[in-house]
């Protein structure tokens, strides 16, 4: 028998628990599994299994390689297989711990669950009034008591952003503190999400809607991510900055601090004049910026290598193909209350190569200061 599995996650603990309670109450035969990683410092992870009537069982799993999330992965599948073999569970609701990101768990269930498990959806529970405070929080998870391992260097803001943007369904709890600005921010951050009000009766239906981990991963890849569009509502704005001319590495590096502080959330892809073959990913939340090498631009690959590239990536490149630069482009989005659009565009445009620098050509570009070496070049 195949067991449907839905993941419910998010930093908003009360909202997450409300969504799980609703699923247990509205889907007969449903069971919730929750691993509490707060006890990881004691060397164990606590497991709780419950249904609508209350607790069924509890237990502990030892840490794996001093990693609480590794222990979760090692313990989760056997528990789900046990429920599947029992044959009485109609839906397994996996309630993720506060800082656990859904993508990793979704791929574990989909890739290693076998024929016994069917990942039917991923839901992030949201209190709209807490979206901005969480996103703007640049504290390390360790400072907030939410680190999943001693080496966990994530921040509250970037963790919340990934939880929010990966899930195709957002379960919204009623919040007296939420206003139009909160709702506009949520909409602009994840415009394609299906927003479901808890208590509406719809949550039980979307739990079985189906989920494609490959499509979800493609939607997060910087080369073909489903990024927000230009918007301006209730004091919240999203700016899409799209250019084809390369960026001057030194001028951009000098502007990084101001650009990271310009919006509570920014992301996208870009290229530097001195690294014309490298697709670079931009990811910023709460003032913390991550710049990473995401592999080559398709335009830099030989034709034979294109067959090895996922179809979604090829399609995204074709849609924006430039006659000279190919798929190389600057495509960054900035979302925030009180966004200074004009000032941000001026700053970004000032980081592009000037007409004279651009006309000098690629050989000259390669001799520009390698300002991003400390961020992008591995230490030997």
C-alpha positions as CSV (number, residue, x, y, z in Angstrom):
1,X,0.0,0.0,0.0
2,X,1.3,3.5,-0.9
3,X,1.2,6.0,1.9
4,X,0.5,9.7,1.0
5,X,3.0,12.0,2.8
6,X,2.7,15.8,3.2
7,X,5.3,18.0,4.7
8,X,4.3,20.9,6.9
9,X,7.1,23.3,7.9
10,X,8.0,26.9,8.8
11,X,9.6,29.0,11.5
12,X,6.1,30.2,12.6
13,X,5.6,27.4,15.2
14,X,2.0,28.3,16.2
15,X,0.9,28.5,12.6
16,X,2.6,25.2,11.8
17,X,0.9,23.5,14.7
18,X,-2.5,24.9,13.7
19,X,-2.1,23.6,10.2
20,X,-1.1,20.1,11.4
21,X,-4.0,20.0,13.9
22,X,-6.4,20.9,11.1
23,X,-5.1,18.1,8.8
24,X,-5.4,15.5,11.6
25,X,-8.9,16.6,12.4
26,X,-10.1,16.8,8.8
27,X,-8.4,13.7,7.3
28,X,-9.7,10.5,9.0
29,X,-6.8,8.1,9.6
30,X,-4.1,10.7,9.4
31,X,-1.0,10.5,11.6
32,X,1.5,13.3,12.4
33,X,5.3,12.7,12.9
34,X,7.5,15.4,14.5
35,X,11.1,15.3,15.3
36,X,12.2,17.8,17.9
37,X,15.8,18.9,17.3
38,X,16.0,21.2,20.3
39,X,17.5,18.3,22.3
40,X,20.3,17.7,19.8
41,X,22.8,19.3,22.2
42,X,22.1,16.4,24.5
43,X,23.0,13.9,21.7
44,X,19.5,12.8,20.7
45,X,16.5,13.8,18.6
46,X,13.0,13.3,20.0
47,X,10.3,11.7,17.9
48,X,6.6,12.2,18.6
49,X,3.9,10.3,16.7
50,X,0.3,11.4,17.2
51,X,-3.2,11.4,15.6
52,X,-6.3,13.5,16.2
53,X,-7.0,11.8,19.5
54,X,-3.5,12.5,20.9
55,X,-0.1,10.9,21.4
56,X,0.5,7.5,19.9
57,X,4.2,7.0,20.7
58,X,7.4,8.8,21.3
59,X,11.0,7.8,21.1
60,X,14.6,9.1,20.6
61,X,17.1,8.8,17.8
62,X,20.8,9.3,18.3
63,X,22.7,12.0,16.4
64,X,24.4,11.1,13.2
65,X,27.8,12.7,12.6
66,X,26.8,15.4,15.2
67,X,24.0,16.5,12.8
68,X,20.4,16.7,14.0
69,X,19.0,16.9,10.5
70,X,21.0,13.7,9.6
71,X,19.4,11.9,12.5
72,X,16.0,13.2,11.3
73,X,16.6,11.8,7.9
74,X,17.8,8.4,9.2
75,X,14.8,8.1,11.5
76,X,12.0,9.5,9.4
77,X,11.9,7.0,6.6
78,X,11.7,3.8,8.8
79,X,8.8,5.5,10.7
80,X,7.0,6.3,7.5
81,X,7.6,2.8,6.1
82,X,6.2,1.3,9.4
83,X,3.0,3.4,9.0
84,X,2.7,2.4,5.3
85,X,3.1,-1.3,6.2
86,X,0.4,-1.0,8.9
87,X,-2.1,-0.2,6.2
88,X,-4.4,1.9,8.5
89,X,-2.9,5.4,7.9
90,X,-4.6,7.4,5.2
91,X,-2.1,10.4,5.4
92,X,1.2,10.9,7.1
93,X,1.7,14.5,8.1
94,X,5.4,15.2,8.7
95,X,5.7,18.3,10.8
96,X,9.2,19.7,10.3
97,X,11.1,21.3,13.2
98,X,11.4,25.1,13.2
99,X,14.6,25.6,11.1
100,X,14.4,22.5,8.9
101,X,14.1,23.4,5.3
102,X,11.5,21.5,3.3
103,X,13.6,20.9,0.2
104,X,16.0,18.5,1.8
105,X,13.2,16.4,3.5
106,X,11.1,16.4,0.3
107,X,13.9,15.0,-1.7
108,X,14.7,12.4,0.9
109,X,11.1,11.1,0.9
110,X,10.8,11.3,-2.9
111,X,14.1,9.8,-3.7
112,X,14.5,7.2,-1.0
113,X,10.9,6.5,0.0
114,X,10.4,3.8,-2.6
115,X,7.0,2.5,-3.8
116,X,5.6,2.6,-0.2
117,X,5.6,6.4,0.0
118,X,4.1,9.1,-2.2
119,X,5.0,12.8,-1.4
120,X,1.7,14.5,-2.1
121,X,2.6,18.1,-1.2
122,X,4.8,20.5,0.7
123,X,3.1,23.2,2.9
124,X,4.7,26.1,4.7
125,X,2.6,27.6,7.5
126,X,2.6,31.3,7.8
127,X,1.5,34.0,10.3
128,X,1.4,37.0,7.9
129,X,2.3,39.4,10.7
130,X,5.6,37.5,11.2
131,X,6.8,37.4,7.6
132,X,8.7,40.7,7.7
133,X,10.2,40.2,11.2
134,X,11.5,36.8,10.3
135,X,12.8,37.9,6.8
136,X,14.6,40.9,8.2
137,X,16.2,38.9,11.0
138,X,19.9,38.6,10.3
139,X,20.8,36.7,13.4
140,X,22.4,33.3,13.2
141,X,20.1,30.4,14.0
142,X,22.4,29.5,16.8
143,X,21.7,32.9,18.4
144,X,18.0,32.2,18.2
145,X,18.4,28.6,19.6
146,X,17.4,27.1,16.3
147,X,20.6,25.7,14.9
148,X,20.3,22.1,13.6
149,X,24.0,21.4,14.1
150,X,27.1,23.0,15.8
151,X,28.3,24.0,12.3
152,X,24.9,25.5,11.2
153,X,25.8,29.0,10.0
154,X,22.4,29.9,8.4
155,X,20.5,33.0,9.5
156,X,16.9,33.3,10.5
157,X,16.2,35.5,7.4
158,X,17.6,33.2,4.8
159,X,16.2,30.1,6.3
160,X,12.7,31.6,6.4
161,X,13.1,32.8,2.8
162,X,13.8,29.3,1.6
163,X,11.0,27.7,3.6
164,X,8.6,30.2,2.2
165,X,9.7,30.1,-1.5
166,X,10.0,26.4,-1.9
167,X,6.5,25.4,-0.9
168,X,3.8,25.6,-3.5
169,X,1.2,26.0,-0.7
170,X,1.1,28.5,2.1
171,X,-1.2,27.8,5.0
172,X,-2.2,31.2,6.5
173,X,-3.5,31.5,10.0
174,X,-5.7,34.4,11.0
175,X,-3.7,37.1,12.6
176,X,-5.1,40.3,14.2
177,X,-1.7,42.0,13.8
178,X,-1.5,41.4,10.1
179,X,-2.1,44.4,7.8
180,X,-2.2,45.1,4.1
181,X,1.6,45.6,4.0
182,X,2.2,42.1,5.5
183,X,-0.1,40.5,2.9
184,X,1.4,42.5,0.0
185,X,4.9,41.4,1.1
186,X,3.8,37.8,1.2
187,X,2.2,38.0,-2.2
188,X,5.2,39.6,-3.8
189,X,7.7,37.2,-2.3
190,X,6.0,34.1,-3.6
191,X,3.4,35.2,-6.2
192,X,2.8,31.7,-7.6
193,X,2.0,30.1,-4.2
194,X,-1.5,28.8,-3.5
195,X,-2.6,30.6,-0.3
196,X,-5.0,28.6,1.9
197,X,-6.6,30.0,5.0
198,X,-6.6,27.6,7.9
199,X,-10.1,26.8,8.9
200,X,-11.4,27.1,5.4
201,X,-11.6,23.3,4.8
202,X,-9.3,23.6,1.8
203,X,-6.1,22.4,3.5
204,X,-7.2,18.7,3.5
205,X,-7.7,18.9,-0.3
206,X,-4.4,20.5,-1.2
207,X,-2.5,18.0,1.0
208,X,-3.2,15.4,-1.7
209,X,-2.6,17.6,-4.7
210,X,0.7,16.1,-5.8
211,X,4.3,17.3,-5.7
212,X,7.2,17.2,-8.2
213,X,10.6,17.5,-6.6
214,X,12.4,18.0,-9.9
215,X,10.1,20.9,-10.9
216,X,10.5,22.4,-7.4
217,X,14.3,22.2,-7.6
218,X,14.2,23.8,-11.1
219,X,12.1,26.6,-9.7
220,X,14.8,27.4,-7.2
221,X,17.8,27.1,-9.5
222,X,19.2,30.6,-10.2
223,X,19.3,29.9,-14.0
224,X,15.6,29.3,-14.2
225,X,14.1,30.4,-10.9
226,X,10.5,31.6,-10.8
227,X,11.4,35.1,-9.6
228,X,8.9,37.8,-8.5
229,X,7.7,40.4,-11.1
230,X,7.6,44.2,-10.8
231,X,5.0,45.2,-8.3
232,X,4.0,48.1,-6.0
233,X,1.2,47.7,-3.5
234,X,0.4,48.8,0.1
235,X,3.9,50.3,0.5
236,X,5.7,47.2,-0.6
237,X,7.5,47.1,-4.0
238,X,9.4,44.6,-6.1
239,X,12.0,45.8,-8.6
240,X,13.2,43.6,-11.4
241,X,16.6,44.7,-12.7
242,X,17.4,43.1,-16.0
243,X,20.4,44.0,-18.1
244,X,22.8,42.2,-20.5
245,X,26.0,44.3,-20.2
246,X,28.5,42.7,-17.8
247,X,29.1,44.1,-14.3
248,X,32.5,45.6,-13.3
249,X,33.7,43.3,-10.5
250,X,35.3,46.0,-8.4
251,X,32.4,48.5,-8.5
252,X,29.9,45.8,-7.8
253,X,32.0,44.5,-4.9
254,X,32.2,48.0,-3.4
255,X,28.4,48.3,-3.6
256,X,27.5,44.9,-2.1
257,X,26.8,46.2,1.4
258,X,24.5,48.9,0.2
259,X,22.7,46.5,-2.2
260,X,22.2,43.9,0.5
261,X,20.7,46.6,2.8
262,X,18.4,48.0,0.1
263,X,15.7,45.3,0.5
264,X,14.7,42.7,2.9
265,X,14.8,40.1,0.1
266,X,16.8,40.0,-3.1
267,X,17.8,37.2,-5.4
268,X,18.6,36.2,-8.9
269,X,21.6,35.7,-11.3
270,X,24.3,37.9,-12.7
271,X,27.7,37.9,-14.5
272,X,31.0,39.6,-14.0
273,X,33.1,40.9,-16.9
274,X,36.2,39.1,-15.6
275,X,34.3,35.8,-15.3
276,X,32.2,35.8,-18.5
277,X,31.6,32.0,-18.4
278,X,30.4,31.8,-14.8
279,X,26.7,32.0,-13.8
280,X,26.6,33.6,-10.4
281,X,23.8,33.3,-7.9
282,X,22.6,36.2,-5.7
283,X,20.7,35.4,-2.5
284,X,20.1,38.0,0.2
285,X,17.7,38.2,3.2
286,X,17.8,40.3,6.3
287,X,21.0,42.1,5.1
288,X,23.0,38.8,4.8
289,X,24.2,38.2,1.2
290,X,25.4,35.0,-0.4
291,X,27.1,35.0,-3.8
292,X,27.9,31.6,-5.3
293,X,29.2,30.0,-8.4
294,X,26.3,28.2,-10.1
295,X,28.2,26.6,-12.9
296,X,28.6,27.8,-16.5
297,X,26.2,29.8,-18.7
298,X,24.8,27.7,-21.5
299,X,26.4,30.1,-24.0
300,X,29.8,29.1,-22.8
301,X,29.2,25.3,-23.4
302,X,29.8,23.4,-26.6
303,X,26.7,22.4,-28.4
304,X,27.2,18.7,-27.5
305,X,26.9,19.5,-23.8
306,X,23.5,21.0,-24.1
307,X,21.9,17.6,-24.1
308,X,23.2,17.1,-20.6
309,X,21.4,20.2,-19.3
310,X,17.8,19.8,-17.9
311,X,15.0,20.8,-20.3
312,X,13.8,23.5,-17.9
313,X,17.1,25.2,-18.0
314,X,17.3,25.1,-21.8
315,X,13.8,26.5,-22.1
316,X,14.5,29.3,-19.7
317,X,17.7,30.2,-21.6
318,X,15.9,30.2,-24.9
319,X,13.2,32.6,-23.7
320,X,15.8,35.3,-22.9
321,X,18.5,34.6,-25.4
322,X,20.6,37.6,-26.4
323,X,22.2,37.7,-29.9
324,X,25.6,38.6,-28.4
325,X,25.6,37.4,-24.8
326,X,23.4,34.3,-25.1
327,X,21.8,33.5,-21.8
328,X,24.3,35.7,-19.9
329,X,22.3,38.5,-18.1
330,X,21.8,40.5,-15.0
331,X,18.5,39.4,-13.5
332,X,18.0,40.5,-9.9
333,X,14.8,41.1,-8.0
334,X,14.5,43.3,-4.9
335,X,11.4,43.2,-2.6
336,X,10.9,45.3,0.4
337,X,8.6,47.8,2.1
338,X,9.8,51.4,1.4
339,X,11.9,50.3,-1.5
340,X,13.9,53.1,-3.2
341,X,13.4,52.0,-6.8
342,X,15.2,55.0,-8.5
343,X,18.1,54.9,-6.1
344,X,18.6,51.2,-6.5
345,X,18.5,51.3,-10.3
346,X,21.1,54.1,-10.3
347,X,23.4,52.1,-8.0
348,X,23.0,48.9,-10.0
349,X,23.5,50.7,-13.3
350,X,26.6,52.4,-12.0
351,X,28.2,48.9,-11.5
352,X,27.9,48.0,-15.2
353,X,30.8,48.4,-17.5
354,X,30.9,51.9,-19.1
355,X,30.7,52.3,-22.8
356,X,34.5,52.5,-23.1
357,X,35.1,49.5,-20.8
358,X,32.6,47.5,-22.8
359,X,34.1,48.4,-26.1
360,X,37.6,47.3,-24.9
361,X,36.4,43.7,-25.3
362,X,36.8,40.4,-23.4
363,X,40.5,40.3,-23.3
364,X,40.6,43.6,-21.5
365,X,37.7,42.5,-19.2
366,X,39.8,39.6,-17.9
367,X,42.4,42.0,-16.7
368,X,40.0,43.9,-14.4
369,X,40.5,43.6,-10.6
370,X,39.4,40.2,-9.4
371,X,37.4,41.6,-6.5
372,X,35.3,38.5,-5.9
373,X,38.2,36.1,-5.6
374,X,37.8,35.8,-1.8
375,X,34.1,34.9,-2.2
376,X,34.3,32.6,-5.2
377,X,37.7,31.1,-5.6
378,X,38.3,28.0,-3.4
379,X,41.3,28.2,-1.0
380,X,43.9,25.7,-2.0
